[in-house]
Amino acid sequence: MADVVLSTSKHESYGASIIEALTAGVPVVSLDVGVAKEAGAIVVPQNQLKEAVLEVLRGGGVGVLKLSLPSAEVWAQEWKKTLQ
């Protein structure tokens, strides 16, 4: 359980922790890395992280995943194709 997730990574190949937090309904404040913006995180420059976190905490909002993720079956089928 968390009120907000803060992602301060300067480099992120994908952003699984961001996806996981948003899927759980936890708002994410992040730098512009990986899929943060596309996933629905609140993306701000490094010098605005503190203000963005405080705004989330004051507002009590929830995180919403804006990406459409494949079902487990579809994901497994696509993954198996990479093994060939």
Buried (B, 14 or more C-beta within 10 A) or exposed (E): EEEBBBBEBEEBEEBEBBBEBBBEEBBBBBBEBBBBBEBBBBBBEEEBBEEBBEBBEEEEBEBEBEEEEEEEEEEEEEEEEEEE
